């Protein structure tokens, strides 16, 4: 059977690889990966296995960040550099970094919930917390909770509210 448009029989068509759309999606994904690398903190970036050319390109991207169009074009360049490399090790390193961020966010969320519980339930929640973590200073904890409750009632800036969170984070960060 012949195709009516080009005169070539259907059985003679050969698969010529990925479509143009698929290639574009893959290059955009690599460009996004490059942008994620550019947005990492220097300590996190040091944990990602990069060759010298990519490191230089990322350093240049940091200098171009305020220049909108130059930064966009440079991200495209980084995407092109990524196409010629095996990115599995880079993606694995980024997965580790992402999981740390998720764990850190979960820990902060637990501390925020604990602070809210202390403010809502008062001494009962303080006693329960001290039963679990005996190293906490009861007097300081009660004082911060009372001050934070008073700030809420009087609609003042949340100074003690923040101090309570900082105290909980400093004391419980390793155990939560």
N, C-alpha and C positions, 0 to 999 in steps of 0.2 A: 504494500500500500504506500502510495506516495503522498507526501505532505503537499497540500495545495499551494503553500506559500513559497517554498524554495525548490521544489522539484527533487528533493532528496528523500529517499525512502526512510520511514520511521526507524526501521531496524538498523540503519546505518548511522544513526545519531550516536555519538559517544558522550559519556559523562566527562565534562572538561574540568571537574573539580568544583570547589565551592562557588556559589553564586557571588555576584558583585555585592549584593546586600549582606551576605554572610561575611565577606572579607571586611566590609565597612564596620559591621558590628564588632568583629574581632579587633580591628584597629582602634575603635573607640574604647573597648574594654581595656586595651593596653594603655591607652592614653589616660583613662581613669585610674589605672594602677599607678602610672607615673605621677599623676596629680596627688594621689594618696601618699606616695613617697615624699613628694615635695612638702606636704603638709605635716609630716611627722616632726616630732621634737628631735633635736640633735642626738640626745641619748638613745632614742628609739631607732633613729636612722643608722646609728653605729652598729646596731644589732642585725641589720639587713645586709646580706652578702651582695655587694655591688662592685662592679669593676670600676676602674679609674675614670673611664669615659662617662659612665652614668653618674658617678659622684660629682664630677666637674659640671655636668649638665644640671644636676639638682642644685649645686651651689650657685650657679648662674641664675637659676629660676628664683632662688631666694632673693637675689639682688634685683630681679625684674618684677617682683610681686606688685609694686605700686603702679607699674606701667601696664595698663590693662591689655592693650593689643599685643604688645611685645611678649607679655606673659602667656597669653593664649597661644601665640605662634610657637613659643618655646615649649609649651606643654605638648603641642603637636610633634615637635622635634623629639622630645623625650619618648613619646609614643612610637615614633619611627625607630628610635634606638632600641626600644623594648622588643620590637618585632624581630630583630635579629638575634635575640637572646632566649635562652631557656629560662622561663620565669617561674618554674616550680619552686625553687629554693626561696626566691623573693616572696612568692605567695605564701609559702609555709611560715616564713618569718613574720609576715604581716598578720597571719592568722593568730600566731602566738601573741602579738602585740594587741590585736583586737580583743582576744579573750581576757587579757589583763585589764583592758578598759572596761569590759563588761563586768568582770569581778569587782573592780574598784567602784563602779557605779552601784552595783548591788550592795556593797558594803556601806556606801554612803546612804543609800536608801534605808537600810536597816537602822543606821544611826539616827536618821531623821525620824523614823517611826518610833524608836526608843525615846527620843526627846519629846515627841508629841505625847506619848504615853505618860511620861513623867509629868508633863505639864497638866494633863487632864486628870490623872489619878493621884498625884501628889505623893504623900508619905507611903501609901500602900505600894505604889510602883517603886519608890525608892528602896523600901525594905526588900522587895522582891529582887531588885537589881543587886543590892548588897549581898543577898543570899547566894547569888550566882557568882559575883565577882567581889571577893572580900577585900581586895586591895584598894577599892575606891574610898575616897574621903567622904564620910557621911555628912559632915558639917558643910563642906564646900558644895556638895551636891544639893543639899537642902537649901542652902543660901542662893545658889544659882537658879534653882527651880522657883523659889519664892520671888526673886527679883524679876524673872522672866514672866511669871504670872501677873505681877504688878504692872510691868510694862504693857502687857496686853490689855489689861483693864483700863489703864490710863491712856492707851493708844500712843505710847511714846516709842521712839526708835528702839529696835530690838537688840540692844547692846548685850544684855544678859542672855538673851535667847541665843545669840551667836556664841557667847562665851561658853554656854552650856554645851553646845554642839562641839566646840573645840576641845573642851575638857573630856567629853565622851570619846571623841576621836583619838585624842592623845593617849587616853588610858586603855581603851578597848580595841584599838586598831589591829593589834596582833591576834586577838581572840575572836573577833567577829569577822 
